[in-house]
Amino acid sequence: MTDATVTWTLNSTDEDGVRVYVKKSNESSWGSPEADLPAGAESATIVDVPDGAELDVRVEAYTADASSSDTLAPAATSPLPDEDQPVLGNGVEDEVAVDRETATTNNGDVRIQIRETGQSSWDSNATGFGEFVGAYNTLSMEFVGRLDGEEYEVRARTETEYATGAWTDPVSIITKFPGSDDLAVTVVSSTETALAWTDVADNEVGQRVVRERLGPDGSWWRERVLKDVGPNTETYTDTTAQPDREYRYRVRSYTEHAEADSNLETVETPALDGVRDRRVPASGPYVVIDHPDGDPLTPTITDIDWSPTVNERPTVEIEVPQSDRWEALTGQPMRVWRDGTQLPIDTLEGVSDSVGSSGTATTLEGSGGPQLDEYTDDIQIDEQEIHLAVRDLIDEYTDYGRNVDDPATDTRSDVLVLSETGNTLEDVLAEAIAATDPLGVTQVDGISMLQTGWFREAEDANVVDATTYYADQEGNDGAWSGNQSVRLESAGDGIEFEIETGHEIPADQFAARFLQAAVGGNPEIELFFDGTLIETFNTDFFIEDTDQFDLDWDTETVLNPDGAIPPGTHTVTLDVTAAGSGYLAVDAAHIADDRYSYTFDNQPVDEVVDGPEEYPPQIDVVFEDVVSVEQVIGGSLDAVLSSTAGAQAVAISNDEGTTWHEATNSETVSTAFADATQTLRARVTLSRYAQNPDLSPAQGDTGQSLDEIQLRADLEDTPVLLDKQYRDRLNGVLATIADDGRMVWELRRDPDAPADDPTGYIIEWTQIGQRSRASTAPATNVERRVTREESYDRVVVFGKSRGVEGSEFSVSSGATLTSIGNEWVVPDSERIYDPDTDQVFERGEDYRMDWAFGGLELLDGGDMTAGTTYAADYEWRYRGEATTPSVDASEARTVEKKIPSATSGRECDQLALSILKDVQEDQVEATLTVVEPAPDVPLVEAISHPRLPEASRRSAAWSARRRTSASTASRTGRRPARSSTT
């Protein structure tokens, strides 16, 4: 709410009092006085005037018999308060409720807009866009017809016909998501159930049918997604159910932003013919091998060696009495149980005989997961998070199930990744400023818009012999811009406009226009640019106007048809060469870079025209991508600008400019990105705006400048694959990926799959130490060691080497080191020679080599000379590094690693960061041997055990290979050692 102070000077001396009236300029009636003051009063405070309104004030001095009043000029516009950020609600399906809580103004309207979060514009082109305009005192409203489970953002501003408030920062909310309901499950047979439900949502991306099985101990096993049936589906048949099982089902509908579960339904499948479907002994080993000619065979087992592994296919060795019958069965399906639990084995891979002290025996060698043994040579991954890549590989190349964890990550917020000011802003632009770009760079102003249009009043130009006329003296005060015009009528009359351009203007793009009136016909006029005749306007060339105030921006004349115009001082001249039947009244000129748009206003009001403007509508200043080893999940940009008016905006992108998150009329923008990448880019949109609306042109007479930017990122250390190509068996591909990403995986039987289902596997994949469990199994042989031998604060990784041939260079006179092309040259790999004569030069005699810099220095007395072009063949390596943030890299305890599979500098950086997390703390090594009788102990789960020393008890990961009867866990820092068991 606004109070206005009004002052005036009284001309009366005997008034009885003074009345003050206030009204909006567009209202016809003054109404009642806002103040009735005593005689002699010359000021008043008017309480609670309308916000954001152009106000007229009338002061009336009065006596009992008469009154005299004057309207004060000019009218004043009261300030308009900005809107408060609205409060959103989603209690009603398909609606977003907006609560303003309080009205910040007492006049005008409030404008509220909505769109789906992440859209690039606030107009009808934005998905989900809607707009509400209501009276200033409207405190609540609803946007209806919204999609279920969708994220929307809302902004608001105050406005009147005279003023516009700033937009609030957008507020986001996810609409109510009803999901599915009324799930019913019918048992069709021992191996089949039918599901039916009601799809209540209108916007789901999909619907996952989720099943759980009741375990023998009465607990529900891990959820299994049977299928994503997609949107708008209300039935599903489960044909993977097993006899004599209790299951419970739900339907999980989801969108990108929300998910909702249906009701739970529990059913039991009947047994086959009243008996259990498997007759497997509850203890000891049990093997079934299919025979191609008849019933399966169940050999007598004398010993079993079950050694489950991580990051490899599982294998088993079964010792049976010696027999030749088994060799013919190699390659046949084979199923193995131990203590009633089926092991992940499906094929008899081989048969061997042995003779020992106890006699002759045959060993049956079994393996599992044959689809992992398939060779692949077409896997290429340009950039993808490891866990997402693994999901895709398993789905594409196998029929197995998967349970791939999202990795546990560390997040750092508001990390400053780019900070520049003044003329250094130019150094970090995505593209260099071209000579034809209307952008300037200075230390003081940074990057600023350059003028592209030059508005010149005719009376301010160099007038030769012509006469200047005044609109008020001609009976039409204010009808010319600047209230004056110059009349070109007789031979010798002339007018010259001078301008100063700051950028190069391409050919055919520099044009002149004149605000003029041809009265009774025009004289013959020649137009010159920089002294060169460009065009001759014959007498009566222009359309005759009504009078000298009937102005138009007449014919456009291109000034540079033959070439570009360089920056500098230029002149545009109109010379009358012969009189005609009338005259040309020239009010103003506009000379412009015609690649940009302008508003040509030909009707001056109070001596002022709105346009044409002198600066381009807007220019995007785009900065280069900041590349991060870590994943960019969010970001913010803070900019310092000369103004935020007009079309000004700031924006950030983490997908190389494909999608921008923008804030208009603001110096700041921040967002959380929908998808993580490893780049962050900033964009600042500079705009023209009005600085002095009392002079022509009233709009666009000034361009903005950008003084400083600070770009910050929210970073997450999600492991990523970069520029990878694999040619290996799928088992090897997964093992390589796991090793690169500090991951671990194992192949397990799906407990819900039939025993003879060759695809009944689940690949369990997780980060080392991410899954954990407590163990109280009997333990022996506890060993512990604390050491700094493998503790470092800086890791340097050298990757794949690349060969270069024929890289030419020339050594400047007086130079110390001259680059031959790349840094980190492989020592002793260079061959330096003259490309014209093929003469080869010797290191130590002709030159000295700095392999790290990739630089060469000439030696006195050698055969190489400055200024001559030489060539180099050499090898160089990709390199990256990571340092503990609190440690100076030059003083850090450093370790170097060679990882030939790393094929880019970014990948080397990422691998260095991954290794650093393992080695930046003192290492606590603990070895613990435990006896785990269960044959299906999860290998990918880290364990905690009371016998582990306190420093190692956080968790210990299973070794890569072990026997289930006596297993070893090892803890070394955060990464497990790989050791065999005894």
PEWO-V91463 format. One record per backbone hydrogen bond with DSSP energy under -0.5 kcal/mol. CO is the residue of the C=O (numbers start at 1). NH is the residue of the N-H. E is the energy in kcal/mol with one decimal. If there is no record, write none. Layout:
co = {CO:CO}
nh = {NH:NH}
e = {E:E}
This chain:
co = {2:4:4:6:16:17:18:19:20:20:21:23:24:35:35:37:38:42:44:44:45:46:49:50:52:53:53:54:55:56:57:58:59:60:61:62:62:66:68:70:70:72:76:76:79:79:87:89:92:94:96:97:98:98:99:100:102:108:109:110:111:112:113:114:115:116:123:126:127:130:132:134:135:137:139:139:141:142:143:147:149:150:150:151:152:153:154:155:156:157:158:159:163:166:171:173:173:176:176:179:179:181:184:186:186:189:191:192:192:193:194:195:196:197:198:198:205:206:207:207:208:208:209:209:210:211:212:213:213:215:219:224:224:227:227:234:236:236:237:238:242:245:245:246:247:248:249:250:250:251:251:252:253:254:254:258:260:265:267:270:271:271:272:275:278:281:284:284:286:288:289:291:294:297:300:300:303:304:305:305:306:306:308:314:315:316:317:317:318:318:319:319:320:323:324:324:326:327:329:332:333:335:336:337:338:341:343:346:347:347:348:350:352:354:356:359:360:361:362:362:363:363:364:364:365:365:366:367:367:369:370:371:372:374:376:378:379:381:382:384:385:386:387:388:389:390:391:392:393:394:401:403:403:410:412:414:415:415:418:420:421:422:423:424:425:426:428:434:435:437:438:440:442:446:446:447:448:452:453:454:454:456:457:458:461:462:463:464:464:467:469:470:471:472:476:478:480:481:483:485:486:486:487:487:488:489:490:493:494:495:496:497:499:501:504:505:506:509:509:510:510:511:512:513:514:514:515:515:516:517:517:518:518:519:522:524:524:525:526:526:527:527:528:529:532:535:536:537:538:547:549:552:552:556:557:560:560:564:565:568:570:571:572:573:573:574:575:575:576:578:582:583:583:584:584:585:585:586:587:588:589:590:591:592:592:593:598:599:600:605:607:608:609:609:610:611:614:614:617:619:619:620:621:622:622:625:626:631:631:632:633:634:635:636:637:638:639:640:640:645:648:649:650:651:652:653:655:660:661:663:667:669:671:677:678:680:681:682:683:684:684:685:686:687:689:689:692:700:700:702:704:705:705:706:707:708:709:710:710:711:711:712:713:713:714:714:715:716:716:719:721:724:726:728:729:729:730:731:732:733:734:735:736:737:738:739:742:744:745:746:746:748:749:750:754:756:757:759:760:761:762:762:763:763:764:765:766:767:767:771:773:775:778:780:781:783:785:787:788:793:794:795:796:797:798:800:802:804:806:807:809:810:811:812:818:824:826:831:832:833:833:834:839:842:842:842:846:847:848:849:850:850:851:852:854:855:856:857:859:865:868:870:871:872:873:874:875:876:878:880:882:884:888:888:889:892:893:893:895:897:897:899:902:904:905:906:907:908:909:910:911:912:913:914:915:915:916:919:923:923:924:925:926:927:928:928:929:930:930:931:934:941:942:943:944:945:949:949:950:952:956:957:960:964:966:967:968:969:970:971:972:975:977:979}
nh = {49:6:46:44:39:62:37:60:34:35:58:56:27:20:37:18:41:8:6:46:47:4:2:53:162:55:78:25:76:23:72:21:70:19:68:16:17:63:61:59:72:57:55:78:52:81:99:97:95:146:143:89:100:141:87:102:104:136:159:134:157:132:155:130:153:119:126:129:116:114:112:110:138:139:100:101:98:144:96:150:257:152:175:117:173:115:171:113:168:111:165:109:160:83:154:152:175:149:178:200:201:198:196:188:194:192:241:188:189:238:186:236:184:199:181:200:231:254:209:229:210:252:226:227:250:224:248:215:221:218:215:211:226:209:229:197:195:238:239:193:245:247:269:214:267:212:265:210:252:253:262:208:260:205:206:255:253:249:247:244:273:274:275:272:280:340:339:340:337:335:297:294:291:289:302:321:319:306:307:317:308:964:962:368:307:366:305:319:320:364:302:303:362:326:327:328:329:330:332:348:290:288:343:286:341:338:345:334:349:367:331:365:363:361:359:356:322:354:320:364:352:365:318:366:349:350:316:346:347:372:373:374:731:730:728:380:726:724:723:721:389:390:391:392:393:394:395:396:397:398:763:405:765:717:715:416:417:713:711:709:424:425:426:427:428:429:624:437:504:439:450:448:446:442:448:706:440:593:455:456:591:589:460:461:463:496:465:466:494:487:485:474:476:475:479:607:483:484:471:469:488:586:467:489:584:580:493:576:464:574:462:572:570:568:506:565:509:511:594:559:560:592:557:590:516:554:587:588:552:519:585:520:545:583:540:577:578:537:528:575:534:535:573:532:529:527:538:525:541:550:551:516:554:558:512:508:563:566:505:501:499:530:497:528:575:495:526:577:492:524:580:519:585:488:586:517:587:486:458:515:456:513:454:511:594:596:600:601:602:608:482:605:697:698:699:601:452:453:688:621:686:622:684:430:431:627:680:633:716:677:673:714:671:712:669:710:641:707:708:648:665:685:663:683:661:681:658:662:652:650:639:637:635:632:628:626:653:623:651:621:686:649:619:704:691:702:695:614:615:689:449:642:707:447:422:640:420:638:712:417:418:636:415:715:633:634:412:631:718:386:384:381:379:376:732:733:734:735:736:737:738:739:740:741:743:742:768:766:311:748:764:762:751:753:757:758:760:761:750:401:748:764:403:765:746:405:744:770:771:942:944:946:931:929:783:927:925:923:791:884:895:882:897:880:899:878:876:874:808:872:870:812:867:815:856:877:829:873:841:835:871:838:834:845:846:847:859:844:857:851:854:855:825:824:820:850:818:848:862:868:811:809:833:807:831:804:826:802:799:797:795:887:891:892:892:894:793:794:796:798:899:902:800:908:909:910:911:912:913:914:915:916:917:918:918:919:920:792:787:925:973:785:971:783:930:969:780:932:967:933:937:958:773:956:775:948:952:953:953:955:943:970:310:932:963:930:959:928:957:926:975:972:979:961}
e = {-2.5:-0.5:-3.6:-2.3:-0.7:-2.3:-4.0:-3.1:-2.8:-1.4:-2.3:-3.1:-2.0:-2.7:-0.5:-2.4:-1.6:-2.2:-3.2:-0.6:-0.6:-2.8:-0.7:-0.8:-0.6:-0.7:-2.6:-2.7:-1.7:-2.0:-3.0:-3.0:-2.0:-3.1:-2.7:-3.2:-1.5:-3.4:-2.8:-2.6:-0.6:-0.5:-3.8:-0.6:-1.5:-0.6:-2.8:-2.6:-1.7:-2.7:-2.7:-1.9:-0.5:-1.9:-2.5:-2.9:-0.5:-1.9:-2.1:-2.2:-2.0:-2.9:-1.9:-2.1:-2.8:-1.7:-2.2:-1.7:-2.7:-2.4:-3.1:-2.6:-2.3:-0.7:-3.4:-0.6:-3.0:-0.7:-2.1:-1.0:-0.7:-0.6:-2.6:-2.2:-2.4:-1.7:-2.5:-2.7:-2.2:-2.8:-3.1:-3.2:-3.1:-0.6:-2.6:-2.9:-0.5:-0.7:-0.6:-1.3:-1.5:-3.3:-2.1:-0.6:-3.1:-0.9:-0.7:-2.1:-2.1:-2.6:-3.0:-1.9:-2.8:-0.5:-2.4:-0.9:-0.5:-2.0:-0.5:-2.5:-0.7:-3.0:-2.8:-0.8:-1.8:-2.4:-2.0:-0.5:-3.2:-1.9:-3.1:-2.7:-0.8:-2.9:-0.8:-2.1:-3.3:-0.5:-0.8:-2.0:-0.6:-0.5:-2.8:-2.6:-2.6:-2.1:-2.0:-2.8:-0.5:-0.8:-1.9:-2.7:-2.4:-2.8:-1.4:-3.3:-2.1:-2.9:-2.7:-0.8:-0.6:-0.8:-2.5:-0.9:-0.6:-0.5:-2.1:-0.6:-3.3:-3.0:-3.3:-1.2:-0.5:-2.7:-0.5:-0.5:-2.8:-0.6:-0.7:-1.8:-0.6:-1.0:-1.3:-1.7:-0.8:-2.6:-2.9:-0.5:-0.5:-3.5:-3.2:-1.3:-2.7:-0.5:-0.7:-0.5:-1.5:-1.4:-2.4:-2.5:-2.2:-2.6:-3.1:-2.2:-1.9:-2.6:-2.4:-1.7:-1.0:-2.0:-3.6:-3.0:-3.5:-2.5:-1.5:-2.8:-0.9:-2.4:-3.1:-0.5:-2.0:-0.6:-2.7:-0.6:-2.2:-1.7:-2.1:-2.6:-2.0:-1.6:-1.7:-1.0:-2.7:-2.3:-1.6:-0.7:-2.5:-3.4:-3.2:-3.2:-2.6:-2.6:-1.7:-2.1:-2.5:-2.6:-2.3:-2.4:-2.6:-1.5:-2.1:-0.6:-2.2:-1.8:-3.1:-0.6:-0.5:-2.4:-3.1:-2.3:-1.5:-1.5:-1.0:-1.0:-1.3:-1.1:-2.7:-1.7:-2.4:-2.3:-2.7:-2.7:-1.5:-2.3:-0.6:-3.6:-2.9:-3.2:-0.6:-0.6:-1.8:-2.8:-1.1:-1.3:-1.1:-1.8:-0.6:-0.7:-2.5:-3.0:-1.9:-1.2:-2.9:-1.0:-2.0:-2.3:-2.5:-1.0:-2.7:-3.0:-0.6:-3.3:-1.0:-0.6:-2.5:-0.6:-2.3:-3.1:-3.0:-2.7:-2.6:-2.4:-2.6:-1.4:-0.5:-2.9:-1.6:-0.6:-4.1:-3.6:-0.8:-2.7:-2.2:-2.7:-0.8:-1.6:-3.3:-1.2:-2.1:-0.7:-2.9:-0.6:-3.6:-2.1:-1.9:-2.4:-1.1:-3.7:-0.5:-2.5:-3.1:-1.4:-2.5:-2.0:-2.8:-3.2:-0.7:-2.6:-1.6:-1.6:-1.8:-2.6:-1.2:-0.5:-2.5:-2.4:-0.9:-0.5:-2.4:-2.9:-2.6:-2.7:-3.1:-2.5:-0.5:-2.1:-2.9:-0.5:-2.5:-2.6:-0.6:-2.5:-0.5:-2.8:-0.8:-1.7:-0.6:-2.9:-2.1:-2.7:-2.8:-2.0:-2.6:-2.4:-0.9:-1.4:-0.6:-1.1:-0.5:-1.2:-2.7:-2.8:-0.6:-2.2:-2.0:-0.8:-1.8:-1.9:-1.2:-0.5:-2.8:-0.7:-2.5:-2.5:-0.5:-0.7:-1.3:-0.8:-2.7:-1.2:-2.1:-2.8:-2.3:-2.9:-1.7:-2.3:-0.5:-3.2:-1.2:-1.3:-2.9:-3.1:-2.9:-2.6:-2.5:-2.9:-1.3:-0.6:-1.8:-2.3:-2.8:-2.8:-2.3:-4.2:-2.8:-3.1:-2.1:-2.7:-2.5:-3.0:-0.7:-1.5:-2.2:-1.3:-0.5:-1.7:-1.5:-2.7:-0.7:-2.4:-2.3:-2.0:-0.6:-2.0:-2.3:-2.4:-1.8:-2.4:-0.5:-2.7:-1.5:-2.2:-3.0:-0.6:-2.6:-1.1:-2.9:-3.5:-1.2:-2.3:-1.9:-3.2:-1.1:-2.5:-0.8:-2.2:-2.6:-1.8:-2.5:-2.4:-2.5:-2.2:-2.2:-1.8:-3.2:-0.8:-2.3:-2.4:-3.2:-0.5:-2.4:-2.9:-0.7:-1.8:-1.8:-0.7:-1.7:-2.4:-2.4:-2.8:-2.5:-0.7:-2.6:-0.5:-1.9:-2.4:-2.6:-2.4:-0.6:-3.4:-1.7:-0.5:-2.6:-2.0:-0.5:-2.3:-3.5:-2.3:-1.9:-2.7:-2.0:-2.0:-2.8:-2.1:-3.0:-1.9:-2.3:-2.3:-0.8:-1.1:-3.1:-0.5:-3.0:-1.9:-2.2:-2.2:-1.8:-2.1:-2.9:-0.6:-2.8:-3.0:-2.2:-1.1:-3.1:-1.0:-1.9:-3.1:-2.6:-0.7:-1.9:-2.0:-2.6:-2.3:-2.6:-3.1:-2.3:-3.0:-1.8:-1.2:-0.7:-2.4:-2.4:-2.3:-2.5:-3.2:-3.0:-3.2:-2.9:-3.0:-2.6:-2.4:-1.6:-0.7:-0.7:-0.6:-2.3:-1.7:-2.6:-2.9:-0.6:-2.3:-3.3:-2.0:-2.3:-2.4:-2.7:-2.3:-2.2:-2.3:-2.5:-2.5:-1.5:-0.6:-1.2:-1.4:-1.6:-3.1:-2.4:-0.6:-0.9:-2.6:-1.7:-2.4:-0.6:-2.4:-3.4:-0.7:-3.9:-0.7:-0.8:-0.5:-2.1:-3.0:-2.7:-1.8:-1.5:-0.6:-1.2:-0.7:-4.9:-1.6:-1.7:-0.7:-0.8:-3.4:-1.6:-2.1:-0.8:-1.4:-1.8:-0.8:-0.7:-0.6}
